[in-house]
Amino acid sequence: MPHTSRSTRSVPRTDRQARRPVTPVEPGGGRARRGLALVAACGLLLTGAGCAKAGTAGTTAAGGGAGSAGEAKSPVKVGLVYSKTGPLAAYGKQYAEGFKAGLDYATKGTGAVDGHPVELAEQDDAGDPAKAVSAAKDLIGKGHKILAGSTASGVALQVGPIAAQNKVLFLSGPAAADKVTGLNKYTFRTGRQSYQDIRTAASFIGDAKGKKVAVLAQDNAFGQANVAAVKAVLGEQGAIVEPVLAPPSATDLTPFATQAKSSKPDLLFVAWAGETASALWTSLNQQDVFASTKVVTGLDLAASYPLFGPAAEKISFLNHYFDGAAGTEVEKAMTAAVAKAGAKPDIFTPDGFTAAQMVVHAIEANKGSAEDTDALVKALEGWSFDGVKGRLTVRAEDHALLQPMFQVKLAGTGASAMPSVEQVIPADRVAPPATKIAG
């Protein structure tokens, strides 16, 4: 997993610039998480921050909160660093829309917590770790104690250490790399991770002992995380795991599709994220890979459904989320809020919504203040709550987000392709092993 050196200096409260890593479904990661095809990992793993109204207690940020003497209470500054542009911009857009909806939901439309308006500052990292680190340092220097975002795994793995060095709460978004879990005491997840994607994929194949599994992915943080996760899950069950990695910049993917087919795997696990997903599936179709091996991948964003064509019904899909998958009251609230803003929920909309729920809960537990970040951390550790996908739990030991996952079938082709849930995989069945927090 690419990692640049970490600075050991805290960032002073002045504007400052900084440095970098790569990603996704990332979706991670990255579902990865990715055009995703595993996004299986994108959607998988994957390889994928906006802002909004807020307030469970108080008034809107625009109007300001009122104290007992009619004076406005000080705002709580929250920085959002995500892919507003770049190869994962579609995922970043979903995250931002979800964050806005979640902030409005968690604050009951007031825009404030305990009378303190939530003041949001958005920064575009374009999927570039160097830009993300620079943006994070800039926001920290301006007094932001809470950062959220990271569509890409490489970005999360660089921003997390900066947050720890400066004792700032960091809520990672769609980034799916497993190394984000337990990265440090100040870093939390608001989405799924690669291990959860792969445990869901493993539910399709039964006994893995002696079977050959090829992992087709991009050679970046998201893809490498998926390979590692497949080895950890299926490799331990006796499968022979062989990676087929393509450079993230590659546009001609035929050689990699050919390599995957030539390895003659019993299972081809595809973990892909970003704009080259269409080219990947075209290459796999042209090489007739579906006729020679079982393909498992993550179901990515809705715009990717037509890419599978006639092969869609032959693919086994694992899924983090699609519009309408959960059927919960919280999902209905998110859908209504996103629709009001002129959009539709998609694979990473819940990640933003969950991030906002966690932000508001942490601030509420500290009576409208974000100054004591250790107290914010304590408020989130072990917290269990109703989220878009159902009951979610922030595991205290390593800050993993325990959540259900989905086995999905895609029926129809082209614009008529529609997903449906075949089975809900409970949170405990896909929970990653607990890890020790690094620092």
N, C-alpha and C positions, 0 to 999 in steps of 0.2 A: 504494500500500500504506500503510495508516494507520500513523503512527509518532508517538509522543509524544516530547517533548524528553528527552534523556538527562541524567541527573545526572552531574556531574563529580567528585563526592565519593565516596570509598570508605566502606563501611559499617563503623563501629566494632564491636567485639565486645560489643555490648549489644543488647537487644531493640529493634527499630525498625520503624516502619511505612513504607509507600511507595505507588507509583502505576501505570499502565495500557496494552492495545490490542484486537483482536477476532479472530475467526476462521472456522474451518476451513477436508476432505475433507474441509481440511482438512480427515483424514484428513483434513487436512489437511487443511497446511493449511489451512482451513479452515476432500483426499478428501480427505477431503476427505469430509470428503476429509465425513457427510454422509449423510444418507440416502444419499448419494452419487451419484447418478447421475453421475457422473463424479466424482463422486467420482472420475470418470474421471480426473477429476481427483480426488474423494474417494477414494472409494476411491481418486479421482485425487489428484488431486492431491492436500486436502484435503488438501480440506480438507482427530483425533482427538485408569502409575505406582503401582505398589503397592509392597508390600515383601515380603520373604521371608526364608527362611533363606539362608545363604551359606556359602561356604568351600571353597577349593580346598586350603587348607592350614591346619590349625588345628582349632579346635573350634567348636561352635555359639555364636552370639551369646549365647544364654541361659546356656550353661555357662561361656563365657569361654575364652580361649586360655591355655595354660600355658607359662610360660617355663621356662628350665633349672632355676630354683629353685622351680618350682611356682606362680609368680606370674602372674596374668592380664596379658596384653599389652594395651596401650591400643587402644581401638576405632577404627575408621575410620568417620567420620560421613558418611552419604550422605543427601541430602535429595531427596524425590520431590514435585514440584509438578505436579499434573495435575488433570483434570476428574473429580473424584469425584462431583460433582453438576453440574447445569446441562444445557444442551442437548446436550452431547457426553459425557454421563456413561457411555453405553454403550461408547463408545470408550475412555474412561478406565479403565473396569472391565477391559476386555480387556488394556490396557497393564499395569495393575497385576498381573493374573494372570500375564501373560507375564514380568514382571520377577521375580516370586517364583519361577517355574519356572526362569528363566534363572540366577538367583543360586544356587539350589540345585544346578543342573547344573554351572555354572562353578566352584563351590567344592567339588564332589564331596560335597555334603551336610554339610559341616563347619560352615558358617556363618562361616568366617573365611578370611583370606588371610594366609599366612605366620604363622599363629597369632594374627593380629589380627582380632577379631570385627568384622563389618560391622554397624554400628548405623544402622538406617533410621528416618527421620522423614518421615511423610507430611503433606502440606499440600494442601488442596482449593482450587483457583483458580476453580472453577465456570465456567471458560471466560472469566473476566473478567481482562483484562490488569492492571488496577489491583490486584486481589487477588493475582495471581501475582507481581507485582513486590514487593508488600508481604511476601508469604510468602518470596520469595527473599532479601530483605534481612534478614528475621528469622532465617532459617536461617544465612545468612552471618555474621551477628552472633553466632550461637551456635557458630561454629567449623566449619561444614560447608564443606569444600573441593570437594565434588562435588555437583552438582545434576543431576537427570534429570527428564524429564517433558515438558510442553507438548503437550497434545492439540490445541490450536488454534494456527494460524499467527500470529495477532495476538499471542498470549501469547509464543510463541517469539521473535518479533521485538523484544519488550520485555525479556524476561529475558536474552537473549543479551548485550546491552550492559551490563547490570548485572553479569553474570558477568565480562565483560572488565574493567570498571572495578575489580573487586575481585580479579582474578586467580584466579577459581574455574572449575573445569572444568564445562561445561554440555553435557549430552547431550540434544538435542532429540528428542522422541518422534514421534507420528504427524503433527505439523504439517508440511504439504507445501509451503508457499510457497518458491519458488526462492531468494528473498533470504536465507533462513536459511543456505544454502550460501555459505561465504566471508564470513559476517557478521563474524567476528573470529577470532583465533587460538585462543580458548578454547571456541568453539562447534563441536560436532560433530553429525552426524545419526545416528539409529539406525533410520530408516525411509526410504521412498522420497520423492521430491519430484515436483512437478508436471511438470517436464520429462520425467521418466521415464514418467509416466502418458501424456503426450501423444505421446511417441515410440511408445509401445505402440499408442495409438489410430491414429496415422498409418500403422501397419502394415496397417490394414484398408482404406485408401482408395486406394492406388496413387498415380497421378499427380494431384497437387493443383492443378496449374497451371490458372488460370482458374475454378476452382470456388469457390462461395460457401459459407462455413462460418459458421454462427451458433453462438455460445457462450452457453448458458443457464446462469446462475450467480447466486449471491448476491453482493450488493455489499459484500463484506468482503475481508479479506486473502486468504482462500482463493480466493474467486471471482475477484478481480482478478489473482491470481497465475496462475490458469488461463487467463484471457483473454490475459495477457502471454505465457504459454508457447505458446498456440496461435498467436499472431501470430509468435512467434519461430521456431516449427517449421514450421507450414503456410504462414504468410505468406511466409516466405523461399522457399518452394517455389512461390510464385505464386498462392496462394489469397487470396480476398478475405474477411477475417475481420470479422464484425459481432457485437459483444457485446449480449446481452439480460440486463440485470442487475436483480435484484429486491432490495428491502430485506430484510435478515436477519430483520426482525420481521414481514414480510408473511405472512399466513395465507391470504388469498384469492389464489391464484396463477393463476387463469384469465386475467387480462389479459396475463400474461407468456407463458403458453402460446400465446395468440392472437397475440401479437407475434412470437414465434418462428416460427409457422406462416406468418404474413403476409409474412415476409421471404423466403420461398420458397428456403431454402438447399438446396444439394446434400447437405449434411451438417449435422446438428444435434448439437453436442457438449454434453452435459449434465454440469455439474460442481456437485454439490450435497452438502450435509452437514447432519445434524441431524434434528430431529423433524418437519420439514415435508415430508420426502421423500414420504410417502404422499399428501399433498395435491398435490404437484407431479405425480406420476405419474397421479393421478386426473384432473387438469386436462389433461394431455397426451393421455390416452386419450379424454376427452370431446371434445377438439378434433380428434380423429382425425389427430393429427400423424404417426403411424407409417405411415399410408397415403400420405403425400405426400413424405416425406423419409427418408433413411437416418439412423438414430439410433445414436450411439456413446456409451457411458457406462461408468463404472466399476462393477464389481460390488461392492456394499457388504457390510455385515455380514449374517449369515445371516437375521436377523429381517426383512430387507428383501426377500428373494426373492419372497414372495407378492405384493408390491406391484405387480409388473410384469404379473401376470395373463396372459391369452392372448397379449399382445404380447411376452412374454419371449423366445420363440424367433425373433422378428424383430429383436431388438436385438443389436448387436455389442458384446460386453463386453470391456473391458480389466480386468485384475485385479492387485492388489498381492499378495493372498494369500486363500485360503479353506482351511478345514479339510481337510487331505489333499492339497492342491495340489502340494506339493513332493516327497514320497516320500523324503526324506532321513532318515538315522539321527538327526540332531539334531532334526528335526521329530517323529520318533517319541518321543524323550525328552521333548520339550516337551509333546506330547499326553498322555503318560502322567502327567506331573507335574500338568498342569492338571486332568486327569480325577480324579486322586487328591484334588484340592482341591474336587471337586464341580462342575467347569465344563467347557466345551468351547472349543477354540481358535477364533478368529475373525479377522477381517481385520487387526486391530492387535495381536494377541497376540505375533507375532514381533518387533514393535518394542520391546516391553518386554523380551523374552527377549534380543534383541541388545544392548540397553542394559546389561543385567546382565553379559553376556559382556565388553563393553567396559570396564565399571567394574572387573571382576575382573582383566582383563588389565593395565590401567593400574596398578592397585595392586600386582599381582604383580611387574611390571617394576621397581617401586620398593620391593621388599622389605617390603611390608605398610604402607607409608606413603603418605599423600595430601598431605603438607605441601608438597612441591615440585610445584606445579601445572604448571610449565613442563616438568618431567620426565614428568608424566602425559600432557601433550600430545604430547611427543616419542614416547612409547611407543605412542600410537594412530596417529600419522601414518604412512601406508603399510602398516598392518597388514592382512594378508589372512588370513581364517579361515573355517572351516566353520560356517555359520549354518543357520537353519531352512530358508531358501529355496535353499540351496546355497552356493557359494563367494562370500563377500562381501569387499570391499576398501574400506578407508578411504583415499580419495585424499588424498595428502599435500598437494597444492597448495591445496585449498580445503575439505577435510573432507567432500566428498560421499561418500555410501555407494553404491558400485557394486554392482549386484545384478540378477539376472534378473527378468523380469516375465512375465505370462501373458495369452494370448488365451483367453477362456473362453466356453463355451456353457451356457446355462441351459435345461434341459429340464423339462417338467412345469409344473403351475400350483399355486397355493396352497401348502399344507403339503408337497406332494410335489415341489415344485421343487428340482432338484438341479443343481449346477454340475459341469462337467468341463473339464479342460484340453484345448484344441484345439491350442495351440502354446506352447512356452516360448521367450520372446524373450531371447537371451543378454544379459548385462550390458553388453557393449561396444556392442550395437546401440541401447541406450536410454540410454547414458551421457550426462549433460549436459556441455556444453562447460565446460572448466576456467575458473574465475574467480579473480581475484586477491583474496586475503584482505584485507578492508577495514581491519582494525586489530587 
